[in-house]
Each structure stands twice: as structure tokens, then as C-alpha cells.
Amino acid sequence: MPSQCRSGRPLRLTTLLTAFGFVLALSGCGEAPSPPQPETRPVKTTVVEPKPIEDDRKAVGEIRPRQESDIGFQVGGKLVSRAVDVGNSVKAGDLIARLDEQDFQNKLRSAQSDVASAEAVLTEAQATETRQQELLAKGVTPVANYDAAVKNRRSAEAQLEASKAALDLAQDQLGYTQLKADFDGIVTAVAAEPGQVVAAGQTIIKLAKPDQIDAVFNVAEAAFRDRRAGEKPAVVVNLLSSPSIVADGVVREVSPVADPATRTYQVKVSLENPPVAMRFGASVQGRLKAMTAPVIVLPGSALFDQGGKPAVWLFDAASSTVKLTPVDVSRFERDTVVISSGLAKGDVVVTAGVNRLREGQHVRLTEGAGS
């Protein structure tokens, strides 16, 4: 027992010292913890700088002839032959089609006979007038007989003139049975076949001038919103099937009335020195060859949806935080958007990471940001 008491003193001292150290440790743990640091997200930004850009609004259309005429006979009849098909080139004066001319030859012979008859009547009337004049001079015939002879001679002359006019008409109609090209061109359509009876003025073929072509587009009304009345801008036209084939043109005509079905306006662009590959009916794409007024262009990734309306995050360099700002979008392009209002020159807009941000969020710019 005495030995246990002697060894127990130092044991109690050790226990007290350990307990004291534990209390000191506990008192140190009771200090208030430091506040957590705010979350900082990396973002990319761009500085707003309004500047003109190429007007890259495009439209799809087709190549059409500037002048395309419906060619038909001036008289009706049975079509006996057609010398051309779609795609054929013709020269002025070339035969296109021919009608059965039998009836017109008969009319011509009849007119020729009428002229011969009228000439005979006139010859007789002239002779009668001459005799009556001689008799009147001798006083053996009354004046009334002479006046009647003069009247008959004048009637015969008028009848001869009418017969000659009918003969000219019959000759013309016989010539009209042959349909000839009025100008050099390409046949773009055929509307009648041999054996068919056609009326005067009915379209037989469509003939177009190959050296004058237009690119025709149907354009929405919004495309004219920023354009002055009467303005005829330059246009770059390329083939859809081969974009490297390009031609320059200028707006020649804008329809004043919208199409009732599509509510678009027809725009005709006159092409200058078009390549041979731009054939009639080819599909083409047109783009205005012009610069816009200074506009704000942002990457499409900068837009944020705020209750169904577009907005962007603005970066505040003083506090390194962001603020959501609503904007108005003029139009959407393939990878960019054109902002019409809501931003000013020098604003710093977040262009990447917008969907993870919140109002007042602390951010840091990644390398290359802010450019």
C-alpha cells in the first residue's frame, strides 16, 4: 500500500496537467471561424465596340430571262409543223412553225380575181365617161347621163382600191402561216404540237434573249426596313450548286405589291456579264454588297434567357461582379446576334459561362478575355 501511494501522487499530477492542456485546447477551438470566401467563376468577356459589318442577309432565287416573249401566229389554223424544241437557239427570221396554208391560198386567189374584176369594171366606167363627155360637148346627151358616168367611174376606182387592199390582206395572211423569230433567242417553252388547231395569238413557243438575264428573288418585307425608297443596291449572286460561280448585279426592279400567298416582294437583279453556267432556271443565292450602319455584334453564346426575353451579363471591373442587363436583338445570324439597344460603347459583356452566373456573382477573367 505505501508503495502504491507513493506512485499515485505523480499519477494525479500528470492527470491534472493533461486535463489542463485539454481545456486549453478546447478554449482555442471555441474561437469564431473566418467567413467563407465568395465563389469566383471564370468567364470570358468582350468589350462592346459598335462598327459597320457586311450586310450578310441572303435570299434564294432563280435565274430568269429579262425579256421573254410569247410567240404565236397572227391567224388561226391547223399547226402542221414545228421546227424548234425547248433549248434550241434561233436567229431572227428563222422558221419556228407553220400552219396549213390551203385556205389562205384560196383566199388569195379569190382576192386576185376580185382585183381583176374591179379593174375591168373601172376600164368600162372610164370608157363610158369618155363617151358621155364627147356627146355632152356635141349637145346630144343630157348632163345627167354624163354625171352618172362620172359617178360610176369613181365607184369603180373605189372598188378597185378595196379589192387591192383585200389582196394585200390575203397575201399577208398567207405569210402569217409561217411563224418566224423576231429576234435572236433561246426557246424556253413549247405550248403547241403539230396537228393541233390553234387560235390567232395563242402561244406556240416562248422565246428569251440569252444575253440579258435576271436573278429573281422573293424577299420578306423586313429586308426593306432599313432601306431608302428608290435605293438600288449592288448584289452578289452565286450558284447554289457551285458557290464559286459568282456574278455581280444591281437591283433593277422591286415589286410594289406583295404576293398574296407568301406576302413577299419580288426583286429582280440585273446581272453584269453572267457566267455561262448561270442558265435559265438555275437556283442562286443573293447577298447585298453593302455595309450596315455601326451595330453591336455579340457571339450567340453571350445571350441569356431572362423570363423569355434576351439579356446579357455585364462585368463590373471595380467589384469583379456581374449584372444581368436586358437587350433588344435586331436579328440573329448563324453564330452571332446583332444588338439594337441595351448596351453602350465600352460595356464589358460576358460571352462564355453565362448559364452558371447569378446576380452579383464574383467572376475572374480567363486568359484572353476582355478583348
VOGU-3710 file (C-alpha; in Angstrom, 3 decimals, decimal comma):
1> mpsqcrsgrp> 0,000/0,000/0,000  2,639/2,627/0,857  4,328/1,875/-2,441  1,057/2,453/-4,361  0,536/5,795/-2,542  3,963/6,940/-3,434  3,478/6,112/-7,085  -0,090/7,614/-7,140  0,996/11,242/-6,471  2,850/11,742/-9,664
11> lrlttlltaf> -0,009/9,966/-11,453  -2,540/12,516/-10,206  -0,241/15,401/-11,208  0,110/14,025/-14,670  -3,632/13,652/-14,978  -4,197/17,253/-13,908  -1,667/18,572/-16,408  -3,273/16,565/-19,199  -6,725/17,815/-18,269  -5,479/21,383/-18,169
21> gfvlalsgcg> -3,955/21,073/-21,625  -7,208/19,613/-22,921  -9,153/22,564/-21,506  -6,744/24,981/-23,179  -7,179/23,135/-26,431  -10,947/23,328/-26,090  -10,818/27,046/-25,373  -8,748/27,546/-28,551  -11,331/25,666/-30,625  -14,072/27,935/-29,362
31> eapsppqpet> -12,825/30,954/-31,416  -15,235/32,263/-34,188  -14,392/30,715/-37,651  -13,344/33,044/-40,505  -16,156/33,769/-43,077  -16,050/31,631/-46,276  -14,644/33,236/-49,409  -17,278/34,008/-52,145  -17,306/31,613/-55,097  -15,468/33,027/-58,078
41> rpvkttvvep> -16,229/31,689/-61,544  -14,010/32,061/-64,605  -15,632/33,813/-67,579  -14,739/35,188/-70,975  -15,763/38,698/-71,945  -15,712/41,118/-74,840  -15,771/44,900/-74,962  -18,719/46,475/-76,816  -17,484/48,348/-79,882  -20,156/49,347/-82,469
51> kpieddrkav> -18,841/49,047/-86,022  -20,163/48,553/-89,553  -20,411/44,980/-90,796  -21,154/43,355/-94,116  -24,867/43,003/-94,673  -24,933/39,217/-94,890  -28,677/38,809/-95,250  -29,251/36,333/-98,073  -32,097/35,157/-100,258  -32,548/32,215/-102,598
61> geirprqesd> -33,975/32,724/-106,087  -33,589/31,617/-109,683  -32,194/32,786/-112,994  -34,799/34,112/-115,422  -34,600/35,907/-118,779  -35,074/39,660/-118,614  -37,053/39,575/-121,858  -39,219/36,535/-122,604  -41,871/36,750/-125,331  -44,862/34,547/-126,073
71> igfqvggklv> -44,617/33,810/-129,804  -47,794/32,912/-131,723  -49,473/33,133/-135,117  -51,414/36,199/-136,200  -54,027/33,940/-137,775  -55,686/30,746/-136,657  -55,417/27,348/-138,281  -54,065/23,836/-138,078  -50,439/23,515/-136,988  -48,687/21,225/-139,470
81> sravdvgnsv> -45,077/21,527/-138,294  -42,855/22,958/-135,572  -39,167/23,380/-136,286  -37,826/24,006/-132,760  -37,866/22,443/-129,298  -37,041/23,686/-125,818  -33,408/24,742/-125,550  -32,895/25,423/-129,264  -31,214/28,662/-130,283  -32,775/30,615/-133,141
91> kagdliarld> -31,793/33,645/-135,187  -34,069/36,476/-136,229  -36,060/35,302/-139,284  -35,670/31,567/-138,614  -38,785/29,455/-139,220  -40,375/28,311/-135,970  -43,674/26,700/-137,037  -46,076/26,507/-139,984  -49,866/26,349/-140,413  -51,869/24,585/-143,113
101> eqdfqnklrs> -51,981/27,274/-145,821  -54,584/25,807/-148,214  -57,425/28,026/-147,016  -55,236/31,113/-147,182  -54,120/30,310/-150,727  -57,788/30,064/-151,734  -58,473/33,442/-150,151  -55,515/34,886/-152,048  -56,790/33,575/-155,403  -60,221/34,960/-154,631
111> aqsdvasaea> -58,760/38,358/-153,845  -56,740/38,307/-157,049  -59,918/37,596/-159,010  -61,717/40,460/-157,294  -58,936/42,812/-158,305  -59,100/41,685/-161,921  -62,882/42,144/-161,930  -62,612/45,592/-160,387  -60,032/46,611/-162,976  -62,413/45,526/-165,785
121> vlteaqatet> -65,303/47,464/-164,278  -63,110/50,534/-163,947  -61,961/50,282/-167,558  -65,586/50,150/-168,727  -66,593/53,027/-166,452  -63,747/55,167/-167,772  -64,745/54,459/-171,363  -68,368/55,304/-170,658  -67,375/58,568/-169,019  -65,247/59,491/-172,037
131> rqqellakgv> -68,126/58,853/-174,477  -70,602/60,792/-172,388  -68,200/63,700/-172,213  -67,856/63,786/-176,009  -71,617/63,563/-176,505  -72,193/66,276/-173,946  -69,789/68,522/-175,848  -71,840/67,964/-179,055  -75,073/68,586/-177,145  -76,594/65,210/-177,948
141> tpvanydaav> -76,728/63,853/-174,384  -78,106/65,354/-171,201  -75,841/66,421/-168,342  -77,464/63,806/-166,098  -76,052/60,987/-168,227  -72,577/62,429/-168,008  -72,855/62,848/-164,220  -73,951/59,221/-163,888  -70,933/58,115/-165,908  -68,605/60,093/-163,665
151> knrrsaeaql> -70,213/58,534/-160,573  -69,803/55,029/-161,954  -66,143/55,678/-162,761  -65,431/56,895/-159,242  -67,252/53,896/-157,730  -65,195/51,568/-159,901  -61,992/53,238/-158,737  -63,028/52,834/-155,090  -63,950/49,209/-155,684  -60,553/48,562/-157,230
161> easkaaldla> -58,793/50,117/-154,234  -60,838/47,922/-151,866  -60,041/44,831/-153,928  -56,343/45,642/-153,880  -56,469/46,099/-150,070  -58,190/42,719/-149,755  -55,479/41,218/-151,943  -52,744/42,677/-149,729  -54,511/41,284/-146,642  -54,801/37,838/-148,234
171> qdqlgytqlk> -51,115/37,901/-149,111  -50,219/38,932/-145,558  -52,394/36,197/-144,053  -50,748/33,629/-146,278  -47,389/34,870/-144,988  -48,665/34,656/-141,406  -48,995/30,882/-141,770  -45,226/30,773/-141,302  -44,150/31,745/-137,780  -40,656/33,273/-137,674
181> adfdgivtav> -38,445/34,530/-134,859  -38,423/38,287/-134,327  -35,032/38,264/-132,571  -32,111/36,033/-131,664  -33,039/33,928/-128,676  -33,457/30,596/-126,917  -36,684/28,593/-126,829  -37,677/28,287/-123,167  -41,111/26,632/-123,557  -43,307/24,928/-126,150
191> aaepgqvvaa> -47,098/25,220/-125,928  -48,458/23,539/-129,098  -47,843/20,371/-131,082  -48,301/19,565/-134,802  -51,886/18,583/-135,645  -53,335/20,967/-133,081  -55,745/23,695/-134,199  -54,600/26,982/-132,732  -56,243/30,383/-132,467  -54,757/33,696/-133,513
201> gqtiiklakp> -52,441/34,967/-130,778  -52,229/31,611/-128,974  -48,736/30,917/-127,584  -46,766/28,416/-129,656  -43,351/28,876/-128,002  -41,654/31,183/-125,505  -38,524/32,883/-126,748  -35,982/34,581/-124,484  -32,932/36,723/-125,147  -29,911/34,798/-123,821
211> dqidavfnva> -27,647/37,789/-123,254  -29,947/39,559/-120,806  -30,730/37,639/-117,603  -32,018/38,485/-114,145  -31,757/36,819/-110,773  -35,252/36,899/-109,265  -35,847/36,660/-105,500  -38,866/36,724/-103,221  -37,871/38,914/-100,273  -39,650/39,496/-96,964
221> eaafrdrrag> -40,828/42,984/-96,060  -38,309/43,197/-93,191  -35,469/43,377/-95,709  -36,640/46,851/-96,799  -36,943/48,252/-93,292  -33,532/49,957/-93,286  -33,514/50,894/-96,971  -34,318/54,246/-98,535  -37,088/54,423/-101,122  -35,735/54,048/-104,635
231> ekpavvvnll> -32,373/52,697/-103,476  -30,918/50,083/-105,828  -28,039/48,388/-104,000  -25,408/46,125/-105,527  -25,882/42,383/-105,069  -23,523/39,411/-105,262  -25,142/36,322/-106,790  -23,722/32,794/-106,756  -24,975/29,403/-107,873  -26,333/27,258/-105,048
241> sspsivadgv> -24,877/24,128/-106,629  -21,468/25,765/-107,166  -20,866/28,763/-104,823  -17,589/29,612/-106,557  -19,506/30,712/-109,679  -20,330/34,331/-108,891  -21,764/37,321/-110,737  -22,249/40,941/-109,716  -25,586/42,628/-110,205  -27,746/45,550/-109,209
251> vrevspvadp> -31,378/45,677/-108,132  -33,366/46,580/-111,248  -36,937/46,276/-110,073  -38,813/45,800/-106,794  -42,449/44,787/-106,975  -44,689/47,413/-105,333  -47,230/44,754/-104,308  -46,676/41,741/-102,055  -47,529/38,258/-103,255  -50,985/37,433/-101,793
261> atrtyqvkvs> -49,931/33,904/-100,808  -46,392/34,340/-99,461  -46,569/38,052/-98,504  -43,131/38,565/-100,045  -41,951/41,066/-102,647  -40,379/40,066/-105,943  -36,949/41,606/-106,516  -35,238/41,448/-109,904  -31,454/41,793/-110,009  -29,837/42,604/-113,337
271> lenppvamrf> -26,621/40,580/-113,723  -23,496/42,015/-115,334  -21,551/39,605/-117,573  -23,105/36,468/-116,052  -21,115/33,231/-116,459  -22,370/30,634/-118,914  -23,151/28,261/-116,034  -25,949/30,564/-114,862  -28,602/29,081/-117,131  -32,296/29,855/-117,083
281> gasvqgrlka> -33,979/28,200/-114,105  -30,768/27,708/-112,102  -31,084/28,206/-108,323  -28,965/31,044/-106,990  -28,255/32,834/-103,727  -28,044/36,610/-103,463  -26,359/38,790/-100,854  -26,325/42,560/-100,582  -22,934/44,003/-101,406  -23,057/46,709/-98,729
291> mtapvivlpg> -22,015/47,655/-95,206  -24,510/48,305/-92,449  -24,553/51,290/-90,101  -22,429/50,801/-86,938  -24,007/47,979/-84,934  -23,175/45,910/-81,856  -22,403/42,292/-82,714  -22,010/39,668/-79,979  -21,410/35,928/-80,050  -24,590/33,925/-79,733
301> salfdqggkp> -23,208/32,407/-76,522  -23,493/35,803/-74,784  -27,308/35,738/-74,730  -29,099/34,723/-71,534  -32,810/34,000/-71,232  -34,454/36,282/-68,671  -38,092/35,313/-68,401  -38,347/34,636/-72,094  -36,548/37,852/-73,069  -32,907/38,233/-74,165
311> avwlfdaass> -30,347/39,626/-71,719  -26,574/39,690/-71,220  -24,241/39,706/-68,195  -22,250/42,924/-67,792  -18,916/42,751/-65,966  -18,112/45,411/-63,328  -14,338/45,713/-63,083  -14,483/47,627/-59,759  -16,255/44,839/-57,856  -15,394/41,928/-60,164
321> tvkltpvdvs> -19,095/41,018/-60,254  -21,677/40,674/-62,980  -25,083/42,232/-63,506  -27,868/40,985/-65,790  -28,981/43,585/-68,364  -31,883/43,175/-70,824  -31,163/43,882/-74,505  -33,087/44,099/-77,780  -31,934/41,857/-80,621  -32,178/43,271/-84,141
331> rferdtvvis> -31,568/39,941/-85,868  -29,944/36,563/-85,380  -27,103/35,414/-87,623  -25,519/31,965/-87,840  -23,136/32,345/-84,860  -23,755/35,929/-83,784  -26,525/38,306/-82,790  -26,950/41,967/-83,700  -27,991/44,093/-80,706  -30,164/47,123/-81,406
341> sglakgdvvv> -30,372/48,598/-77,878  -29,488/47,964/-74,226  -25,704/48,297/-74,499  -23,263/51,168/-74,847  -19,769/51,500/-76,205  -17,190/50,239/-73,698  -19,503/47,848/-71,829  -17,831/44,547/-70,954  -20,104/41,609/-71,778  -19,634/38,010/-70,633
351> tagvnrlreg> -19,504/35,742/-73,664  -18,929/32,316/-72,086  -20,258/30,656/-68,952  -23,444/32,769/-68,801  -25,715/29,923/-67,688  -23,820/29,407/-64,404  -23,902/33,001/-63,256  -26,200/34,777/-60,829  -26,777/38,420/-59,950  -23,733/39,819/-58,124
361> qhvrltegag> -21,649/36,738/-58,872  -17,902/37,217/-58,399  -16,003/36,310/-61,522  -12,489/36,341/-62,841  -11,450/36,824/-66,417  -9,753/33,928/-68,099  -6,710/34,372/-70,273  -7,553/36,308/-73,411  -10,842/37,622/-72,013  -11,817/41,227/-72,168
371> s> -10,547/41,641/-75,706
//
